[in-house]
């Protein structure tokens, strides 16, 4: 027969309960590291920072700070190298690496449309005024410049016959500076920088969304093999993104305040930016992709890579099953 030590059983039970409670609390507080990369920190990328800073990732048991990688190439490289689990950047870049055999998959959307305005210098008010002019762009191969060419073509202006393009390094801010000095006649500026230009006396010539209503400007991507191996984690991540998107839509004033503080925007620009993004559904309310818009992204990739034959089906590069599962768990769809 076993003999028990001479202990105070009630006291021992209390100690055991405290130890179990402490272990359970520690386990509950322990979050899984989940690295997320973003190619930019602008108004359009706000859902990622909302999901992080408002604790929507944390609610899913994820320690998922957003790492600013500044630029699509760095974001894609970090994803392929395994330094991050999910990357937010231009879909064409993920399509390209997939075609090269480094299989990535698009799992959700961030910026689901074009948020750029064509802004003209003080002597340029109409599309026709741009004939013979020099326009500033951040790249000759980006989706934005392709959309700009399409917008101008719809107004009878062909490149390079009717206008020139000048690459201005440094993004939209550098393009605005070049516009201010008269180096260029016009450029595309994303919301809310277009409002800054308008307040400075520059002219709104048009919106890219009017020429290209469907376009996936920024998407979330993961490595396909990793995604399938870690499906539960990715579903939790997409739940955090879906909740963040819904929060942005349902809470205008807190959302505007968040944009002011986190994205360092003036109150009037944050408000106008929120209104533009929600009214035009540039953010998808559930975090889905613009599936119709991806056709244009595939077309851009094909043109840049000089691919021949029929265009691939965008579905080749997409897997929204993680999002669908996340929405089901959230009680939607």
Secondary structure by P-SEA (a helix, b strand, c coil): cccccccaaaaaaaaaaaaaaaaaaaaaacccbbbbbbccccccaaaaaaaaaaccccccccbbbbbbcccaaaaaaaaaacccccccccaaaaaaaaaaccbbbbccccccccccccccccccccccccccbbbbbcccccaaaaaaaaaaaaacccccccbbbbbbcccaaaaaaaaaacccccccccaaaaaaaaaacccccccccccccccccbbbbccaaaaaaaaaaaaaaaaaaaaaaaaaaacaaaaaaaaaccccccaaaaaaaaaaaaaacccccccccaaaaaaaaaaaaaaaaccccccccccccccaaaaaaaaaaaccc
